[in-house]
Amino acid sequence: MHSEPVGRRNRPTRRAVLGTVAGVATAGVAGGYVWNRHGKDSDDVGGGAGGAGGANSRPGSRSYERLSDPGRTVVRGADGDTLATFTDGARTAVLAGPSRTFSEPRTTDASVTTNAWVRVLPHAWQEGMEKSAWFKAWFTKTLADKGPDVFAAAFEYSSAGAPDKHNSAGVRYAGTAHFGPRNQSVDSPLDFAYHDEQSDFYDYLGIPWTFSDGTRAQPEQARYGDVDCSGFQRLVWGYRMGLPLHNTNTKGAGLPRRAFAIAAYGPGRMVIPHTNTQPTELDVLQPGDLVFFAIIKNRPNFIDHCGMYMGLDDKGRHRFYSSRSAANGPTLGDLSGHSLLDGTDFYARGFRAARRL
């Protein structure tokens, strides 16, 4: 049932912080301890900013192991350390790399330090794909890649303050995101509905978008720079990482629009099914999994919020990252509800399911 922590064990701590941008401290580590998902110490692959180097990265020293629940292929180095995990039916890949610390002092004193780098495979994983030519080339290149992964891209929209980035066409594709326009019917800024929903990724970008079925969506000027919870996941996984998107809440190729539809019909596979109760067995989760919540008081089992699982924080708690109204944008913080899956706080009580894209 357990997913695999990445990295080596039982090495002295040595951490060199390279920089902090928008509340995200990025650390290059040579043998530094970090929390893995199981609350044990696990140190990192490779040395410094160079990442997952050394003998473990040589193709000839790798081995492949099949595990179940869910079915997956685990890649190990010569010393048995986990280099990567690929889950059957999913395009999410978790690879070992330099340790990074994600923090948001504005809203929480907790932080998440991880050596998991979340990438997107060009194809949904199937047993035996490690033998294919495309995979061997892709894996060697990607294991050494220190360009933005899913986590790095997601934090380029942090409500704590992320710098603007523009593409060659002048479109601002990254920078601080907000949740949505002010909801005039709600008085308290700490209310989860203080800012309005319905802002999708193209609203944030401020550009029209044509979906694969030919439908065309127009951004609302009043929502420029805004993205709600599911729109944020579509912005990161779809616009930035290239997963297909569609513009309905029904079955289709790629990510549908709203949280309940992503949970029910999204690509990949469910790793925690929706059973109308708060899950308590969380070992199956791995970084990058989408987590889903029912937080409307009079609809206790209707999925209406989603986030991205990050792993254990520095207090050993299961923390997630999502675009939320009270924080007015993407947050891993604790403003108007702790960003935790375990325990009895607001979001933990509403936690219902998880999907690996």
C-alpha positions in Angstrom: 0.0 0.0 0.0 2.9 2.4 0.7 4.3 4.7 -2.0 8.1 5.0 -2.0 10.0 7.9 -0.4 12.8 9.1 -2.7 16.4 9.5 -1.8 19.1 8.0 0.4 19.1 7.3 4.1 21.3 7.9 7.2 23.6 10.6 5.9 24.8 13.7 7.7 22.8 16.9 7.2 24.4 19.5 4.9 22.1 22.1 3.3 23.0 25.1 1.2 20.1 27.5 0.5 20.3 28.9 -3.0 17.5 31.4 -2.8 14.0 32.4 -1.9 11.3 33.6 -4.4 7.7 34.3 -3.5 7.8 32.6 -0.2 9.5 29.5 -1.6 12.9 28.6 -0.4 14.8 26.4 -2.9 17.6 24.4 -1.4 20.4 22.6 -3.1 21.4 19.6 -0.9 24.3 17.3 -0.6 23.2 14.4 1.6 20.7 16.6 3.6 17.9 14.9 5.6 14.3 15.7 4.7 11.0 14.4 5.8 9.6 11.8 3.5 5.9 10.9 3.3 6.1 8.4 6.2 7.5 10.8 8.7 11.0 9.2 8.7 14.3 10.8 7.8 15.4 10.3 4.2 18.2 12.2 2.5 18.5 13.4 -1.0 19.8 12.0 -4.3 22.9 13.7 -5.7 24.9 16.6 -4.5 24.3 20.4 -4.5 22.4 22.0 -7.3 23.6 19.3 -9.7 20.8 17.1 -8.5 20.4 13.4 -9.0 23.9 12.5 -10.1 26.4 9.8 -9.3 26.1 6.1 -9.8 22.4 6.0 -9.2 21.8 8.0 -12.4 23.7 5.6 -14.7 21.2 3.5 -16.7 23.2 0.3 -16.1 22.9 0.6 -12.4 19.1 0.9 -12.3 16.6 -1.8 -11.4 12.8 -1.9 -11.9 10.4 -3.3 -9.3 6.7 -3.9 -9.7 4.4 -3.1 -6.7 0.7 -3.1 -6.3 -2.2 -1.1 -4.7 -1.9 0.8 -7.0 0.0 -1.0 -9.7 3.2 0.8 -10.3 6.8 0.5 -11.4 9.5 1.7 -9.0 13.0 2.6 -10.3 15.9 2.0 -7.9 19.6 2.8 -8.0 22.4 0.4 -7.4 22.2 1.0 -3.6 18.4 0.4 -3.6 17.4 4.0 -3.3 14.2 5.0 -5.1 14.8 7.1 -8.1 11.3 7.3 -9.5 7.7 5.9 -9.3 5.4 5.5 -12.2 1.8 4.5 -11.6 -0.2 2.4 -14.1 -2.8 4.6 -15.9 -1.3 7.9 -14.8 1.0 10.4 -16.4 2.3 11.8 -13.0 5.8 10.7 -12.3 7.7 11.4 -9.1 11.5 11.5 -9.4 14.2 12.1 -6.9 16.1 15.3 -7.0 17.7 18.1 -4.9 15.8 19.0 -1.8 13.5 22.1 -1.9 11.7 23.8 0.9 8.3 25.4 0.2 7.0 28.0 2.8 4.5 30.8 3.2 5.3 32.8 6.3 2.4 35.2 5.7 -0.1 32.4 6.6 1.7 29.6 8.4 4.9 28.7 10.3 4.8 25.3 8.7 6.9 24.4 5.6 7.4 21.4 3.3 10.9 20.1 2.5 10.9 17.5 -0.2 13.3 15.9 -2.7 10.3 14.8 -4.8 10.2 16.4 -8.3 6.8 15.9 -9.9 6.9 15.5 -13.7 4.4 14.6 -16.5 5.0 11.6 -18.7 4.3 11.9 -22.4 2.0 8.8 -22.1 0.0 7.2 -19.4 2.2 4.6 -17.7 1.8 0.9 -18.5 3.7 -2.1 -17.1 6.8 -2.8 -19.2 7.2 0.7 -20.6 10.6 0.9 -19.0 11.8 -1.3 -21.9 10.7 1.2 -24.6 13.2 3.4 -26.4 11.3 6.6 -25.7 11.3 5.9 -22.0 15.0 5.3 -21.7 15.8 8.6 -23.4 13.1 10.5 -21.5 14.1 9.2 -18.1 17.8 9.9 -18.4 17.1 13.4 -19.6 14.4 14.1 -17.0 16.2 12.7 -14.0 18.9 15.3 -14.6 16.5 18.1 -15.4 16.3 20.9 -12.8 13.9 23.0 -14.8 10.5 23.8 -13.3 8.5 20.8 -12.3 4.8 20.8 -11.3 5.6 22.1 -7.8 7.9 24.9 -9.1 5.3 25.9 -11.7 2.5 25.9 -9.1 4.4 28.2 -6.8 4.9 30.7 -9.6 1.3 31.8 -8.8 1.7 32.0 -5.0 -0.7 34.5 -3.3 2.3 35.3 -1.0 3.8 37.2 -3.9 5.3 35.7 -7.1 7.0 37.7 -9.8 5.3 38.2 -13.1 6.6 36.3 -16.1 5.6 37.0 -19.7 6.0 34.9 -22.9 7.2 36.1 -26.3 3.6 37.2 -27.1 3.4 39.4 -24.1 1.0 37.2 -22.2 1.6 37.1 -18.4 1.7 33.3 -17.9 2.9 33.4 -14.3 2.9 35.7 -11.3 0.7 36.2 -8.2 -2.8 34.8 -8.7 -6.0 35.8 -6.9 -9.0 33.6 -6.4 -11.7 35.8 -7.9 -13.6 39.0 -7.7 -15.0 40.2 -4.3 -18.3 38.5 -3.4 -20.5 41.4 -2.3 -22.9 39.1 -0.5 -20.3 37.9 2.0 -19.1 40.2 4.8 -16.1 38.5 6.4 -12.8 38.2 4.5 -12.2 35.0 6.4 -15.3 33.4 4.9 -14.5 30.7 2.3 -16.8 32.4 -0.1 -15.5 35.9 0.3 -14.2 35.9 -3.2 -16.2 34.6 -6.1 -15.6 31.3 -7.9 -15.8 30.6 -11.6 -12.3 32.0 -12.7 -10.6 29.6 -15.0 -7.1 29.5 -16.4 -7.9 31.6 -19.4 -9.3 34.3 -17.1 -6.0 34.4 -15.3 -4.2 34.6 -18.7 -6.6 37.1 -20.2 -6.7 35.4 -23.5 -9.4 33.4 -25.4 -9.0 29.6 -25.5 -10.1 27.1 -28.1 -10.6 23.6 -26.7 -10.1 20.4 -28.6 -13.8 20.0 -29.2 -13.8 23.4 -31.0 -15.6 25.3 -28.3 -14.1 28.7 -27.6 -14.0 30.4 -24.2 -13.6 34.2 -23.7 -11.9 35.5 -20.6 -13.8 38.0 -18.4 -11.9 41.2 -17.9 -13.0 41.5 -14.3 -11.3 38.1 -13.6 -7.9 38.8 -15.1 -5.2 37.3 -12.9 -7.8 35.2 -11.0 -8.1 31.5 -10.8 -10.4 29.4 -8.6 -9.4 26.0 -7.1 -10.0 23.8 -10.2 -9.0 26.5 -12.6 -5.7 26.6 -10.8 -5.1 22.9 -11.3 -6.0 23.4 -15.0 -3.6 26.3 -15.2 -0.7 24.2 -13.8 -1.4 20.7 -15.2 -3.0 21.8 -18.4 -1.7 25.1 -19.6 1.8 24.7 -18.1 2.3 20.9 -18.1 0.4 20.1 -21.3 -2.3 17.7 -20.0 -5.4 17.9 -22.3 -8.3 20.1 -21.1 -12.0 20.2 -21.9 -14.6 22.8 -21.1 -17.4 20.7 -19.6 -18.1 18.8 -16.4 -18.6 15.4 -18.2 -16.3 12.7 -19.3 -13.8 13.7 -22.0 -10.1 13.7 -22.9 -8.3 15.5 -20.1 -9.3 17.7 -17.1 -12.9 18.8 -16.9 -13.8 22.2 -15.4 -14.9 21.8 -11.8 -13.5 19.9 -8.8 -16.3 17.3 -8.6 -15.9 16.5 -12.3 -12.1 16.2 -12.1 -12.6 13.8 -9.2 -15.1 11.7 -11.1 -13.9 11.9 -14.7 -10.4 13.2 -14.7 -7.5 11.3 -16.3 -5.2 8.9 -14.4 -6.6 6.9 -11.5 -8.3 7.3 -8.2 -5.9 6.4 -5.3 -8.4 7.2 -2.6 -12.0 6.6 -3.7 -14.9 8.9 -2.6 -16.9 7.0 0.1 -18.6 9.9 1.8 -16.2 9.8 4.7 -12.9 11.4 5.7 -10.1 9.0 4.6 -7.6 8.2 7.4 -5.3 5.9 5.7 -3.1 8.3 3.7 0.1 6.2 3.0 -1.1 5.7 -0.6 -0.7 9.4 -1.4 2.4 10.7 -3.2 3.4 14.3 -4.0 1.4 15.8 -6.8 -1.8 13.8 -6.2 -5.0 15.9 -6.5 -7.0 15.9 -3.3 -10.7 16.7 -3.1 -12.9 18.2 -0.4 -16.6 18.6 0.4 -16.8 21.8 2.4 -20.3 23.2 1.8 -22.1 22.9 5.1 -25.5 21.7 3.7 -23.8 19.3 1.1 -21.4 17.3 3.2 -20.5 14.8 0.4 -20.4 17.1 -2.7 -16.9 17.7 -4.0 -16.5 21.5 -4.3 -12.8 22.1 -3.6 -9.5 20.6 -4.8 -5.8 21.0 -4.1 -2.4 19.4 -4.7 -0.8 17.1 -2.1 2.7 18.2 -1.2 3.7 15.6 1.4 4.5 15.9 5.0 5.3 19.3 6.5 8.0 20.0 9.1 5.5 19.0 11.8 4.8 15.6 10.2 1.4 16.6 8.9 -0.1 15.9 5.5 -0.2 19.3 3.8 -1.7 20.4 0.5 -1.6 23.5 -1.8 -4.7 25.0 -3.3 -6.3 28.3 -4.6 -8.6 29.4 -1.8 -11.0 32.3 -1.3 -9.9 33.4 2.2 -6.3 33.5 1.2 -7.4 35.0 -2.2 -5.2 32.7 -4.2 -2.9 29.7 -4.1 -1.8 28.9 -0.6 -0.3 26.1 1.6 -1.1 28.2 4.6 -3.6 28.1 7.5 -5.7 31.2 7.0 -9.3 30.3 7.7 -8.6 26.6 7.9 -5.3 24.6 8.0 -4.1 23.2 4.7 -4.0 19.7 6.2 -5.5 16.3 5.2 -5.1 14.7 8.7 -6.8 15.7 11.9 -10.0 17.4 12.7 -9.6 20.9 11.2 -12.0 22.3 8.6 -10.3 21.0 5.4 -9.3 17.7 7.0 -12.9 17.0 8.0 -14.0 17.8 4.4 -11.3 15.7 2.8 -13.0 12.9 0.7 -10.8 11.6 -2.2 -7.6 11.7 -4.2 -6.7 11.2 -7.9 -3.3 10.7 -9.5 -3.4 12.4 -12.9 
